[in-house]
Amino acid sequence: MYPPLKTKEASDEIGVRPTTIRYWVKKYNVACERNDRGHLVFHKEALEKLSQIKESTNLSGDAKEVVSKEEFDQRMKAICTKMDAIEQTLMKKADEVVAFQLLQHRREMDELLERVERIEGKLEAMKNAKEHAILIKPTEQKKTGFFHRLGF
């Protein structure tokens, strides 16, 4: 039987500082016990878990979580499901934005059409008024030239 080790002994065996061992125990929920003095005591399984954490530690000092293939597959499936839901929400939102933009453009086009029709109406009214003025009073125009004033 493998004798349980205290934190310092476990850290020496794994090759890290005791503070790192305590940090990993808290962060990764490593199963260990406490002795009658309240010190951490590590059995073989806990030491194996701490060794796995050390092996998977990257340069920043954070360990990658060690999971089984089944758990990995399960997590990937959950991530894919979330991604699909996000994608659907994004597409729905994009459709709503496009529909809003189309309605806005339609309103702007209707307003422009209305303005063009008003301008055409005013031009037609001006044309009619000019034609009317020419038809009614072509002979009644006053002669105001230089020779007319002289009596010619």
Secondary structure, 3 states (H helix, E strand, C coil): CCCCEEHHHHHHHHCCCHHHHHHHHHHCCCCCEECCCCCEEECHHHHHHHHHHHHCECCCCCECCCCCHHHHHHHHHHHHHHHHHHHHHHHHHHHHHHHHHHHHHHHHHHHHHHHHHHHHHHHHHHHHHHHHHHHHCCCCCCCCCHHHHHCC
